Amino acid sequence: ALSSLLTTTMPYQREVIDELTAYGIRDKFKVIIGGGPVRQDWADKIGADGYGKDALDAVKVCKKLVGI
């Protein structure tokens, strides 16, 4: 799970996903993102597996991703 509280830190969410891909291990992880400036369209753009608007929503997203 990656959270950004400022728009200036959002690119690092993409960087983490890019690094997982570069190391050939992206498929071994589910990446969810959130934070104040983050929205679903950003999650879609960077290839995150999920987006949570807050902590409670993120738990729901995680449960869905792991099939609970």
C-alpha positions as CSV (number, residue, x, y, z in Angstrom):
1,A,0.0,0.0,0.0
2,L,1.3,3.4,-1.0
3,S,0.0,6.7,0.4
4,S,0.8,10.2,-0.8
5,L,-0.2,13.2,1.2
6,L,1.1,15.7,-1.4
7,T,0.9,15.9,-5.1
8,T,4.7,16.2,-5.2
9,T,5.0,12.7,-3.8
10,M,2.5,11.0,-6.2
11,P,5.1,10.2,-8.9
12,Y,6.8,7.9,-6.4
13,Q,3.8,5.7,-6.4
14,R,4.4,5.1,-10.1
15,E,8.1,4.7,-9.5
16,V,7.5,1.8,-7.1
17,I,5.3,0.1,-9.7
18,D,7.8,0.7,-12.4
19,E,10.6,-0.7,-10.2
20,L,8.6,-3.9,-9.4
21,T,8.1,-4.3,-13.2
22,A,11.8,-3.7,-13.9
23,Y,12.8,-6.4,-11.5
24,G,10.3,-8.7,-13.0
25,I,8.3,-9.2,-9.8
26,R,5.3,-7.0,-10.4
27,D,3.0,-10.0,-10.7
28,K,4.0,-11.2,-7.2
29,F,2.5,-8.1,-5.5
30,K,-0.9,-6.3,-5.3
31,V,-0.3,-2.6,-5.1
32,I,-3.0,-0.3,-3.7
33,I,-2.7,3.4,-3.5
34,G,-4.4,6.3,-1.7
35,G,-3.8,9.6,0.0
36,G,-5.2,13.1,0.0
37,P,-4.6,14.1,-3.6
38,V,-4.9,10.5,-5.1
39,R,-7.9,9.5,-7.1
40,Q,-9.0,6.4,-9.0
41,D,-7.9,7.9,-12.3
42,W,-4.4,8.1,-11.0
43,A,-4.5,4.5,-9.9
44,D,-5.7,3.5,-13.3
45,K,-3.0,5.6,-15.1
46,I,-0.1,4.1,-13.1
47,G,-1.3,0.5,-13.2
48,A,-2.1,0.1,-9.5
49,D,-4.3,-2.9,-8.6
50,G,-6.5,-0.8,-6.4
51,Y,-7.4,2.6,-4.9
52,G,-8.7,3.3,-1.4
53,K,-10.2,6.7,-0.7
54,D,-9.5,6.1,3.1
55,A,-8.3,3.4,5.4
56,L,-11.7,1.6,5.6
57,D,-12.1,1.7,1.9
58,A,-8.6,0.3,1.5
59,V,-9.4,-2.7,3.7
60,K,-12.4,-3.5,1.4
61,V,-10.2,-3.2,-1.6
62,C,-7.6,-5.5,-0.1
63,K,-10.2,-8.1,0.8
64,K,-11.5,-8.0,-2.7
65,L,-8.0,-8.4,-4.2
66,V,-7.2,-11.4,-2.2
67,G,-10.7,-13.0,-2.6
68,I,-12.1,-12.5,0.9
